[in-house]
Amino acid sequence: MIQLLLTMDENQTMGKRFIIKILDESNLLISKDSLTSLERNIENFFQNYKTTIYKC
C-alpha cells in the first residue's frame, strides 16, 4: 500500500501550496507525472472551494 502525505504550505516555499510526499517510495505504483497532476488537481480543487466559500 502506498501512503501519501498531503501538506499545505501557505507560503509556497517550494513553489506550490499543496505538496504531496510519498511515505514509502520502495513500493511506488504512481508515476511522478501522475503525482504532479494530482498535486495540480488538488490545488485547483482548493482554489475553487475557497472561491465558493467567499461567495456564500
C-alpha positions as CSV (number, residue, x, y, z in Angstrom):
1,M,0.0,0.0,0.0
2,I,1.2,3.5,-0.8
3,Q,0.9,6.2,1.8
4,L,0.8,9.7,0.6
5,L,1.2,12.7,2.9
6,L,-0.6,15.9,1.8
7,T,0.9,19.0,3.3
8,M,-0.3,22.6,3.0
9,D,2.3,25.3,2.5
10,E,0.6,28.7,2.7
11,N,3.9,30.5,2.0
12,Q,4.6,28.3,-1.1
13,T,8.2,27.9,-0.1
14,M,8.5,25.1,-2.7
15,G,6.5,27.0,-5.3
16,K,3.3,25.1,-4.5
17,R,0.7,25.5,-1.9
18,F,0.0,21.7,-1.6
19,I,2.8,19.3,-1.5
20,I,2.3,15.5,-1.8
21,K,5.0,13.3,-0.4
22,I,5.3,9.6,-0.8
23,L,6.0,8.0,2.5
24,D,7.2,4.7,1.1
25,E,9.0,5.0,-2.3
26,S,10.1,1.4,-2.4
27,N,6.6,0.3,-3.5
28,L,5.9,3.3,-5.7
29,L,3.0,2.5,-8.0
30,I,2.2,6.0,-9.2
31,S,4.4,7.8,-11.7
32,K,6.0,11.2,-11.0
33,D,3.9,12.7,-13.8
34,S,0.7,11.4,-12.2
35,L,1.8,12.7,-8.8
36,T,2.4,16.2,-10.4
37,S,-1.0,16.0,-12.0
38,L,-2.6,15.0,-8.7
39,E,-0.9,18.0,-6.9
40,R,-2.2,20.3,-9.6
41,N,-5.8,18.9,-9.3
42,I,-5.8,19.3,-5.6
43,E,-4.6,22.8,-5.8
44,N,-7.3,23.7,-8.3
45,F,-9.9,22.0,-6.1
46,F,-9.0,24.1,-3.1
47,Q,-8.8,27.3,-5.1
48,N,-12.4,26.6,-6.4
49,Y,-13.5,25.7,-2.9
50,K,-12.0,28.8,-1.4
51,T,-13.7,31.0,-4.1
52,T,-17.1,29.3,-3.4
53,I,-16.8,29.9,0.3
54,Y,-16.1,33.6,-0.2
55,K,-19.2,33.9,-2.5
56,C,-21.5,32.5,0.1
